[in-house]
């Protein structure tokens, strides 16, 4: 199937309607007419990762032929903006000229609809800016520019897997000793190390991996957790009025990143299994089984801005309101603050004397 522009006319006046966050409805901005979107979880299934090869995207995963345009600055793949030959990139703010290209992709099975409205996200952005000590004045001026904030559906993969991990290491037991240092008696902590080995197992459910290369992974992961239990079956209506990015990280590369995130959790399991006061892990070998995946779209409000030729981003989880952002530093303000602190220190010292 092809993927066209998502535009829905109002049943009453014919104007274009958009999805209203938190209301599960399409709303006309002109006459106020509202159309409820029936939600469902039918069709949200895990797909067998073993069926994915270089030639096939997965035997049971539905695919679509899509048109997308690529940002020349940050390489984001976004849907063409309807009726616009050029539009700003939601990730870096650069102007994108609509040179479309077709690709075959795995279709999203599910979506988390927007819950946080634009006005709430804008308030969160302004609060965030106000609390950025030593931020340039240009950033505070930017907070007053409302059209910088855009609603975006970001592509994600979720992975399920069962793991069995075998490890070797050491368990450290602390004890205290009294020694003399520089003529003084002091108490110090020492550690006795004992060999440790064992096996830990865990089932991972919905390990998230962002499918965008344009969004820094650390920033995306900081927006977690997402209420994935509220996922609904994908419908075009949920995307009306919002941008959507196509995934750049394919399902196989996404699995590599998911396995890395799983490894972090498994290492914590190993440390707890070793026990003691301290732990050392010398070797860790994990076997993954029953790997499944699904492709979902998650909502966020994003503001991108440039400061001294570098791109910074501010994000709001459009389900929970969690705020994360990158910020520039004003070295002029920092220098003035340091000088002021030195002056205060000198004055206090002179008063003491």
Secondary structure, 3 states (H helix, E strand, C coil): CEECCCCEECCCCCCEEEEECCCCEEEECCCCCEEECCCCCCCCCCEEHHHCCCCCCCCCCCEEEEEEEECCCCCCEECCCCCCCEEECCCCCCEEECCCEEEEEECCCEECCCCCCHHHHHHHHHHHHHCCCCCCHHHHHHCCCHHHEEEEEEEEEEEEEEEEEEEEEEEEEEEEEEEEECCEEEEEEEEEEEEEEEEEEEEEEEEEEECCCCCCHHHHHHCCCCCHHHCEECCHHHHCCCEEECCCCCHHHHHHHHHHHHHHHHHHHHHHHHCCCEEEEEEEEEEEEEEEEEEEEEEEEEEEEEECCEEEEEEEECCCCCEEECCCCCHHHHHHHHHHHHHHHHHHHHHHC
